[in-house]
Amino acid sequence: KIVMSSSLTLAALALASRPPRAVQHVSRRASALAACAVPDPSRRSGLCVIDSHNLAYRMQFAMPELTSRQGEPAQALLGFCNKLVQLRDVFPGYRMLAVFDEGAPARRVEMLPEYKETRAPMPPALRSQMGHIREAAECLGVPTISRFGVEADDLIACAVALARSEGAAAVSIVTSDKDLLQLVSGDSGGDAGALDATNVTVFDDRKKVLLDAAAVQAKHGVRPDQLVDLLALVGDASDNVPGVPGVGQKTAAKLLGEHGTLDAVLAAAPSMKKSKRRDALIAHAEQARLARQLVQLDASVGGVDPEELRGALPAPPAELPHLRDFLQHHGFTQLERRLFKAREAIERAQRKRGSPRPAT
């Protein structure tokens, strides 16, 4: 079941320049999006951006243990393949882009050597699959990008900014990472005509939730454009980013509701009623400013080719030249049958008529 946030309608998601077209039922998993309105590919298309490491990690631990024909770990790889096929159904008519991390996050480590230091290293079983996962995306017709020393989150921010400048109808980011919610576009109040030219949402495929500005506000108590300041006050334990001691999410949201921005909160702190919270805001002001720099995504990093956003829409799986060999190589027989079932039926019918087989 796909859950839609309170103010987001699927027609608003598409923002097509002509009246939206109803999309027919495309798969059991995507059935809740059967009425999804999609952009007119001949005019402005949508873009689906995949936070690939985030997805691969979740697939590694969500899937049962599996080995390929070569005896290598393969559960994350198969889960990733299945998810990309599902996403093609969930976002029909969208161009797709898979973004990967590569190397240590140099800029943030320079600002804070302890950045992400508390995270456990990638499990060897997952690390051995990452090259195959990237190859899987490409075999499924999804371009991939990475840049050494640059976090995928920054590349995603760059891709979103480029898509907006190119006039994309909509961008949806596939992730469960809260940091990327800062890219969600402004609230429409339920009025599709009032949305930004490019409507940016986050699709949490794990929870089957599509998040717009109203959903961000409901979950975190602030607008998407205030999320960076919220995280600066609260900190982010998963990335080892310090905040202001004693300030939790509710308190941070209340402060930002009263003052608007982190700078305004810190400026007002000396005049606040004496309390431990007031003292913490004053004593840890610079720490909060550093946290803001660490949490703020950098859309200026480059590394995203605009041509990747202008490319052709993904071809049907059965028409992708390298996909079948890839699936057979890894022993993903059920997925191969599912994707090539229609093509095989055509081939059987043509053989009965004595017609030539379709070109591969």
BAFIVEX-495671 format. One record per residue (C-alpha): residue number from 1; x, z negated, y negated. Coordinates in Angstrom, 2 decimals. Layout:
BEGIN
+-----+---------+---------+---------+
!   i !    east !      up !   north !
+-----+---------+---------+---------+
! NUM !       X !       Z !       Y !
...
+-----+---------+---------+---------+
END
This chain:
BEGIN
+-----+---------+---------+---------+
!   i !    east !      up !   north !
+-----+---------+---------+---------+
!   1 !    0.00 !    0.00 !    0.00 !
!   2 !    1.38 !    1.02 !   -3.40 !
!   3 !    0.51 !   -1.48 !   -6.13 !
!   4 !    0.12 !   -0.15 !   -9.66 !
!   5 !    0.84 !   -2.39 !  -12.65 !
!   6 !   -2.02 !   -3.31 !  -14.93 !
!   7 !   -1.62 !   -0.75 !  -17.70 !
!   8 !    0.09 !    2.10 !  -15.86 !
!   9 !   -2.10 !    4.93 !  -14.68 !
!  10 !   -0.64 !    7.67 !  -12.56 !
!  11 !   -1.85 !   10.21 !  -15.09 !
!  12 !    0.20 !    8.38 !  -17.72 !
!  13 !    3.18 !    8.34 !  -15.36 !
!  14 !    3.18 !   12.10 !  -15.19 !
!  15 !    2.59 !   12.90 !  -18.87 !
!  16 !    2.26 !   16.55 !  -17.98 !
!  17 !    1.64 !   18.87 !  -20.89 !
!  18 !   -1.52 !   20.18 !  -19.25 !
!  19 !   -4.35 !   18.19 !  -17.57 !
!  20 !   -2.80 !   16.52 !  -14.50 !
!  21 !   -3.29 !   17.98 !  -11.02 !
!  22 !   -4.48 !   15.74 !   -8.21 !
!  23 !   -2.00 !   15.51 !   -5.40 !
!  24 !   -3.40 !   15.64 !   -1.89 !
!  25 !   -2.57 !   13.11 !    0.79 !
!  26 !    1.05 !   13.76 !    1.80 !
!  27 !    1.94 !   11.01 !    4.27 !
!  28 !    0.62 !    7.77 !    5.68 !
!  29 !    3.23 !    5.74 !    3.78 !
!  30 !    2.40 !    7.49 !    0.52 !
!  31 !   -1.38 !    7.50 !    1.01 !
!  32 !   -1.95 !    5.03 !   -1.81 !
!  33 !   -0.49 !    7.61 !   -4.15 !
!  34 !   -2.83 !   10.33 !   -2.93 !
!  35 !   -4.31 !   10.72 !   -6.40 !
!  36 !   -0.93 !   10.77 !   -8.11 !
!  37 !   -0.74 !   13.15 !  -11.05 !
!  38 !    2.59 !   14.96 !  -11.20 !
!  39 !    4.32 !   16.96 !  -13.91 !
!  40 !    3.82 !   20.69 !  -14.05 !
!  41 !    7.20 !   21.96 !  -12.64 !
!  42 !    6.90 !   25.11 !  -14.75 !
!  43 !    6.97 !   22.98 !  -17.88 !
!  44 !    8.27 !   19.42 !  -18.03 !
!  45 !    9.27 !   17.85 !  -14.74 !
!  46 !    9.76 !   14.25 !  -13.73 !
!  47 !   12.97 !   12.68 !  -12.46 !
!  48 !   13.34 !   10.14 !   -9.65 !
!  49 !   16.67 !    8.27 !   -9.88 !
!  50 !   17.78 !    6.32 !   -6.80 !
!  51 !   19.96 !    3.22 !   -7.02 !
!  52 !   21.70 !    4.19 !   -3.79 !
!  53 !   23.83 !    1.12 !   -3.07 !
!  54 !   20.86 !   -1.13 !   -3.72 !
!  55 !   18.78 !    0.92 !   -1.26 !
!  56 !   21.56 !    1.16 !    1.34 !
!  57 !   22.09 !   -2.62 !    1.34 !
!  58 !   18.41 !   -3.25 !    1.91 !
!  59 !   18.20 !   -0.69 !    4.70 !
!  60 !   21.21 !   -2.25 !    6.45 !
!  61 !   19.40 !   -5.56 !    6.81 !
!  62 !   15.83 !   -4.26 !    7.10 !
!  63 !   16.46 !   -1.89 !   10.01 !
!  64 !   17.12 !   -2.94 !   13.61 !
!  65 !   20.70 !   -2.53 !   14.79 !
!  66 !   21.38 !    1.10 !   15.64 !
!  67 !   24.38 !    3.21 !   16.60 !
!  68 !   24.81 !    6.95 !   16.28 !
!  69 !   25.81 !    9.35 !   19.04 !
!  70 !   29.39 !    8.68 !   17.99 !
!  71 !   28.96 !    4.95 !   18.58 !
!  72 !   29.06 !    4.12 !   14.86 !
!  73 !   26.65 !    1.80 !   12.99 !
!  74 !   23.73 !    3.88 !   11.75 !
!  75 !   20.80 !    1.65 !   10.79 !
!  76 !   21.39 !    1.88 !    7.02 !
!  77 !   21.91 !    5.63 !    7.33 !
!  78 !   18.65 !    6.20 !    9.20 !
!  79 !   16.77 !    3.86 !    6.86 !
!  80 !   18.18 !    5.70 !    3.86 !
!  81 !   17.15 !    9.07 !    5.30 !
!  82 !   13.63 !    7.84 !    6.03 !
!  83 !   13.33 !    6.38 !    2.55 !
!  84 !   14.43 !    9.59 !    0.84 !
!  85 !   11.87 !   11.54 !    2.84 !
!  86 !    9.23 !    9.01 !    1.80 !
!  87 !   10.28 !    9.21 !   -1.85 !
!  88 !    9.97 !   12.99 !   -1.80 !
!  89 !    6.34 !   12.41 !   -0.80 !
!  90 !    5.73 !    9.59 !   -3.29 !
!  91 !    7.14 !   11.66 !   -6.18 !
!  92 !    6.14 !   15.28 !   -5.43 !
!  93 !    7.24 !   17.73 !   -8.10 !
!  94 !   10.03 !   15.41 !   -9.30 !
!  95 !   13.69 !   16.30 !   -9.38 !
!  96 !   15.79 !   13.65 !   -7.66 !
!  97 !   19.21 !   12.11 !   -8.26 !
!  98 !   21.08 !    9.58 !   -6.06 !
!  99 !   23.54 !    7.40 !   -7.98 !
! 100 !   26.38 !    5.52 !   -6.25 !
! 101 !   28.87 !    2.80 !   -7.20 !
! 102 !   32.55 !    3.67 !   -6.84 !
! 103 !   35.38 !    1.18 !   -7.33 !
! 104 !   35.35 !   -2.11 !   -9.23 !
! 105 !   33.33 !   -2.32 !  -12.49 !
! 106 !   36.35 !   -2.04 !  -14.77 !
! 107 !   34.73 !   -2.55 !  -18.18 !
! 108 !   32.87 !   -5.72 !  -17.26 !
! 109 !   35.74 !   -7.19 !  -15.25 !
! 110 !   37.90 !   -6.75 !  -18.33 !
! 111 !   35.38 !   -8.75 !  -20.36 !
! 112 !   34.89 !  -11.38 !  -17.65 !
! 113 !   37.42 !  -11.46 !  -14.77 !
! 114 !   34.98 !  -13.57 !  -12.73 !
! 115 !   32.25 !  -10.90 !  -12.97 !
! 116 !   30.57 !  -10.52 !   -9.56 !
! 117 !   33.38 !  -12.62 !   -8.07 !
! 118 !   30.92 !  -14.77 !   -6.11 !
! 119 !   29.45 !  -11.80 !   -4.26 !
! 120 !   30.32 !  -11.34 !   -0.62 !
! 121 !   32.21 !   -8.11 !    0.14 !
! 122 !   30.26 !   -5.20 !    1.56 !
! 123 !   29.83 !   -5.65 !    5.34 !
! 124 !   32.21 !   -3.34 !    7.24 !
! 125 !   29.28 !   -1.92 !    9.22 !
! 126 !   27.65 !   -0.80 !    5.97 !
! 127 !   30.88 !    0.39 !    4.37 !
! 128 !   31.47 !    2.72 !    7.31 !
! 129 !   28.10 !    4.36 !    6.66 !
! 130 !   28.36 !    4.94 !    2.91 !
! 131 !   30.05 !    8.34 !    3.18 !
! 132 !   27.39 !    9.49 !    5.64 !
! 133 !   24.66 !    8.12 !    3.36 !
! 134 !   25.94 !   10.20 !    0.47 !
! 135 !   26.10 !   13.24 !    2.75 !
! 136 !   22.53 !   12.52 !    3.87 !
! 137 !   21.27 !   12.65 !    0.29 !
! 138 !   22.95 !   16.00 !   -0.27 !
! 139 !   21.62 !   17.40 !    3.02 !
! 140 !   18.15 !   16.33 !    1.89 !
! 141 !   18.57 !   18.33 !   -1.30 !
! 142 !   19.25 !   15.33 !   -3.56 !
! 143 !   22.28 !   15.66 !   -5.88 !
! 144 !   24.63 !   12.65 !   -5.89 !
! 145 !   26.81 !   11.25 !   -8.65 !
! 146 !   29.38 !    8.48 !   -9.03 !
! 147 !   32.31 !    7.75 !  -11.32 !
! 148 !   35.25 !    5.56 !  -10.37 !
! 149 !   35.19 !    2.21 !  -12.15 !
! 150 !   31.68 !    2.75 !  -13.54 !
! 151 !   28.71 !    0.84 !  -12.19 !
! 152 !   25.77 !    2.81 !  -10.87 !
! 153 !   23.51 !    0.93 !  -13.29 !
! 154 !   25.35 !    2.44 !  -16.26 !
! 155 !   25.21 !    5.92 !  -14.73 !
! 156 !   21.47 !    5.45 !  -14.20 !
! 157 !   21.11 !    4.46 !  -17.86 !
! 158 !   23.05 !    7.60 !  -18.79 !
! 159 !   20.81 !    9.76 !  -16.56 !
! 160 !   17.67 !    8.24 !  -18.10 !
! 161 !   18.97 !    8.88 !  -21.62 !
! 162 !   19.80 !   12.49 !  -20.73 !
! 163 !   16.41 !   13.02 !  -19.11 !
! 164 !   14.71 !   11.75 !  -22.24 !
! 165 !   16.80 !   14.01 !  -24.44 !
! 166 !   15.92 !   16.93 !  -22.15 !
! 167 !   12.23 !   16.18 !  -22.57 !
! 168 !   11.49 !   15.03 !  -19.01 !
! 169 !    7.86 !   14.11 !  -18.50 !
! 170 !    8.66 !   10.90 !  -16.65 !
! 171 !   11.53 !    9.02 !  -15.04 !
! 172 !   11.12 !    6.54 !  -12.20 !
! 173 !   14.09 !    4.44 !  -11.04 !
! 174 !   14.03 !    3.36 !   -7.39 !
! 175 !   15.56 !   -0.11 !   -7.22 !
! 176 !   14.88 !   -3.81 !   -6.71 !
! 177 !   17.54 !   -4.72 !   -9.32 !
! 178 !   16.00 !   -6.55 !  -12.28 !
! 179 !   18.80 !   -5.40 !  -14.62 !
! 180 !   17.37 !   -1.88 !  -14.59 !
! 181 !   14.02 !   -3.09 !  -15.94 !
! 182 !   15.60 !   -2.98 !  -19.41 !
! 183 !   15.28 !    0.83 !  -19.20 !
! 184 !   11.49 !    0.76 !  -18.83 !
! 185 !    9.81 !    2.45 !  -21.79 !
! 186 !    7.51 !    0.71 !  -24.24 !
! 187 !    4.00 !   -0.47 !  -23.49 !
! 188 !    1.15 !    1.97 !  -23.96 !
! 189 !   -1.67 !   -0.53 !  -24.10 !
! 190 !   -3.34 !    1.64 !  -21.49 !
! 191 !   -3.35 !    4.72 !  -23.75 !
! 192 !   -1.43 !    7.63 !  -22.19 !
! 193 !   -1.18 !    9.35 !  -25.55 !
! 194 !    0.63 !    6.35 !  -27.01 !
! 195 !    3.44 !    6.37 !  -24.45 !
! 196 !    6.97 !    7.45 !  -25.27 !
! 197 !    7.66 !   11.16 !  -24.82 !
! 198 !    9.35 !   10.24 !  -21.55 !
! 199 !    7.65 !    7.47 !  -19.61 !
! 200 !   10.27 !    5.38 !  -17.78 !
! 201 !    9.20 !    3.10 !  -14.93 !
! 202 !   10.86 !    1.28 !  -12.04 !
! 203 !    9.61 !    1.77 !   -8.49 !
! 204 !   10.38 !   -1.17 !   -6.21 !
! 205 !   10.02 !    0.59 !   -2.87 !
! 206 !   10.49 !   -2.68 !   -0.99 !
! 207 !    7.36 !   -4.21 !   -2.51 !
! 208 !    5.68 !   -0.84 !   -3.11 !
! 209 !    5.25 !   -1.75 !   -6.79 !
! 210 !    5.54 !    0.60 !   -9.74 !
! 211 !    6.60 !   -1.37 !  -12.81 !
! 212 !    5.78 !   -0.41 !  -16.38 !
! 213 !    6.22 !   -2.39 !  -19.60 !
! 214 !    3.10 !   -4.49 !  -19.00 !
! 215 !    4.35 !   -5.43 !  -15.52 !
! 216 !    7.76 !   -6.44 !  -16.93 !
! 217 !    6.02 !   -8.59 !  -19.54 !
! 218 !    3.80 !  -10.20 !  -16.91 !
! 219 !    6.70 !  -10.96 !  -14.57 !
! 220 !    9.40 !  -12.03 !  -17.03 !
! 221 !    7.44 !  -13.04 !  -20.12 !
! 222 !    9.20 !  -10.57 !  -22.42 !
! 223 !    9.10 !   -6.88 !  -23.29 !
! 224 !   11.62 !   -4.58 !  -21.56 !
! 225 !   13.62 !   -4.31 !  -24.79 !
! 226 !   13.98 !   -8.13 !  -24.79 !
! 227 !   15.08 !   -8.40 !  -21.16 !
! 228 !   18.80 !   -8.20 !  -21.98 !
! 229 !   18.45 !  -11.14 !  -24.38 !
! 230 !   16.46 !  -13.07 !  -21.78 !
! 231 !   19.19 !  -12.59 !  -19.17 !
! 232 !   21.83 !  -13.52 !  -21.75 !
! 233 !   20.12 !  -16.87 !  -22.27 !
! 234 !   19.34 !  -17.52 !  -18.61 !
! 235 !   22.44 !  -15.94 !  -17.06 !
! 236 !   22.55 !  -13.97 !  -13.83 !
! 237 !   23.85 !  -15.88 !  -10.82 !
! 238 !   23.94 !  -12.77 !   -8.62 !
! 239 !   26.51 !  -11.18 !  -10.95 !
! 240 !   28.19 !  -14.49 !  -11.86 !
! 241 !   27.16 !  -14.02 !  -15.49 !
! 242 !   26.94 !  -17.37 !  -17.33 !
! 243 !   24.01 !  -18.15 !  -19.62 !
! 244 !   23.12 !  -21.19 !  -21.69 !
! 245 !   23.06 !  -24.31 !  -19.48 !
! 246 !   19.61 !  -25.84 !  -19.18 !
! 247 !   17.77 !  -22.72 !  -20.38 !
! 248 !   15.54 !  -21.25 !  -17.69 !
! 249 !   13.39 !  -18.14 !  -17.74 !
! 250 !   10.28 !  -19.79 !  -19.18 !
! 251 !   12.23 !  -21.48 !  -21.95 !
! 252 !   14.13 !  -18.28 !  -22.75 !
! 253 !   10.89 !  -16.26 !  -22.87 !
! 254 !    9.34 !  -18.87 !  -25.17 !
! 255 !   12.35 !  -18.78 !  -27.51 !
! 256 !   12.30 !  -14.98 !  -27.63 !
! 257 !    8.55 !  -15.02 !  -28.21 !
! 258 !    9.10 !  -17.27 !  -31.21 !
! 259 !   12.24 !  -15.66 !  -32.64 !
! 260 !   12.34 !  -12.12 !  -31.26 !
! 261 !   16.03 !  -11.66 !  -30.41 !
! 262 !   19.01 !  -13.57 !  -29.06 !
! 263 !   20.74 !  -13.43 !  -32.44 !
! 264 !   17.67 !  -14.92 !  -34.12 !
! 265 !   17.44 !  -17.67 !  -31.50 !
! 266 !   21.09 !  -18.62 !  -31.97 !
! 267 !   20.76 !  -18.50 !  -35.76 !
! 268 !   17.75 !  -20.81 !  -35.62 !
! 269 !   19.33 !  -23.29 !  -33.20 !
! 270 !   20.95 !  -25.59 !  -35.84 !
! 271 !   17.58 !  -26.12 !  -37.52 !
! 272 !   15.76 !  -26.89 !  -34.26 !
! 273 !   14.67 !  -30.41 !  -33.39 !
! 274 !   17.56 !  -32.37 !  -31.90 !
! 275 !   17.60 !  -32.02 !  -28.14 !
! 276 !   19.88 !  -31.10 !  -25.24 !
! 277 !   18.55 !  -27.55 !  -25.44 !
! 278 !   19.42 !  -27.27 !  -29.15 !
! 279 !   22.92 !  -28.61 !  -28.49 !
! 280 !   23.41 !  -26.19 !  -25.58 !
! 281 !   22.35 !  -23.19 !  -27.69 !
! 282 !   24.88 !  -24.15 !  -30.36 !
! 283 !   27.71 !  -25.01 !  -27.97 !
! 284 !   27.28 !  -21.94 !  -25.77 !
! 285 !   26.35 !  -19.32 !  -28.37 !
! 286 !   29.45 !  -17.20 !  -27.73 !
! 287 !   28.90 !  -17.44 !  -23.99 !
! 288 !   25.38 !  -16.08 !  -24.47 !
! 289 !   26.72 !  -13.22 !  -26.60 !
! 290 !   29.24 !  -12.38 !  -23.89 !
! 291 !   26.48 !  -12.47 !  -21.28 !
! 292 !   24.49 !  -10.01 !  -23.39 !
! 293 !   27.42 !   -7.59 !  -23.39 !
! 294 !   27.73 !   -7.90 !  -19.63 !
! 295 !   24.03 !   -7.39 !  -18.94 !
! 296 !   23.46 !   -4.57 !  -21.44 !
! 297 !   23.63 !   -1.19 !  -19.69 !
! 298 !   25.88 !    1.43 !  -21.25 !
! 299 !   24.24 !    4.85 !  -21.45 !
! 300 !   27.32 !    6.33 !  -23.13 !
! 301 !   29.57 !    6.21 !  -20.06 !
! 302 !   29.13 !    9.92 !  -19.28 !
! 303 !   29.66 !   11.26 !  -15.80 !
! 304 !   26.16 !   12.73 !  -15.48 !
! 305 !   26.00 !   16.53 !  -15.61 !
! 306 !   22.88 !   17.64 !  -17.51 !
! 307 !   22.68 !   20.59 !  -15.13 !
! 308 !   21.90 !   18.13 !  -12.32 !
! 309 !   18.73 !   17.24 !  -14.23 !
! 310 !   17.75 !   20.87 !  -14.75 !
! 311 !   18.23 !   22.05 !  -11.19 !
! 312 !   15.57 !   23.40 !   -8.90 !
! 313 !   13.01 !   21.08 !   -7.38 !
! 314 !   13.95 !   19.87 !   -3.88 !
! 315 !   13.17 !   22.46 !   -1.22 !
! 316 !   10.94 !   21.53 !    1.76 !
! 317 !   13.09 !   19.72 !    4.37 !
! 318 !   12.76 !   22.56 !    6.92 !
! 319 !   14.30 !   24.95 !    4.38 !
! 320 !   17.40 !   22.85 !    3.70 !
! 321 !   20.36 !   24.63 !    5.33 !
! 322 !   22.41 !   21.66 !    6.56 !
! 323 !   19.75 !   19.04 !    7.25 !
! 324 !   18.98 !   19.84 !   10.87 !
! 325 !   22.64 !   19.88 !   11.92 !
! 326 !   23.15 !   16.55 !   10.13 !
! 327 !   20.20 !   14.90 !   11.90 !
! 328 !   21.25 !   16.27 !   15.28 !
! 329 !   24.84 !   15.13 !   14.76 !
! 330 !   23.71 !   11.54 !   14.21 !
! 331 !   21.04 !   11.62 !   16.91 !
! 332 !   18.06 !   11.11 !   14.59 !
! 333 !   15.75 !   12.99 !   16.94 !
! 334 !   12.41 !   11.55 !   15.83 !
! 335 !   13.10 !   12.24 !   12.15 !
! 336 !   14.23 !   15.77 !   13.00 !
! 337 !   11.03 !   16.45 !   14.95 !
! 338 !    8.89 !   15.11 !   12.13 !
! 339 !   10.58 !   17.20 !    9.45 !
! 340 !   10.82 !   20.39 !   11.45 !
! 341 !    7.53 !   20.20 !   13.34 !
! 342 !    5.75 !   22.71 !   11.09 !
! 343 !    8.70 !   25.11 !   11.18 !
! 344 !    8.84 !   24.98 !   14.96 !
! 345 !    5.13 !   25.77 !   15.17 !
! 346 !    5.70 !   28.85 !   13.01 !
! 347 !    8.64 !   29.91 !   15.19 !
! 348 !    6.58 !   29.52 !   18.38 !
! 349 !    3.75 !   31.58 !   16.91 !
! 350 !    6.17 !   34.29 !   15.82 !
! 351 !    7.82 !   34.40 !   19.23 !
! 352 !    4.42 !   34.88 !   20.85 !
! 353 !    3.81 !   37.83 !   18.54 !
! 354 !    7.33 !   39.14 !   19.07 !
! 355 !    8.20 !   38.65 !   15.40 !
! 356 !   11.72 !   37.78 !   14.28 !
! 357 !   12.56 !   34.11 !   13.77 !
! 358 !   12.72 !   32.94 !   10.12 !
! 359 !   16.18 !   32.97 !    8.59 !
! 360 !   18.00 !   29.61 !    8.57 !
+-----+---------+---------+---------+
END
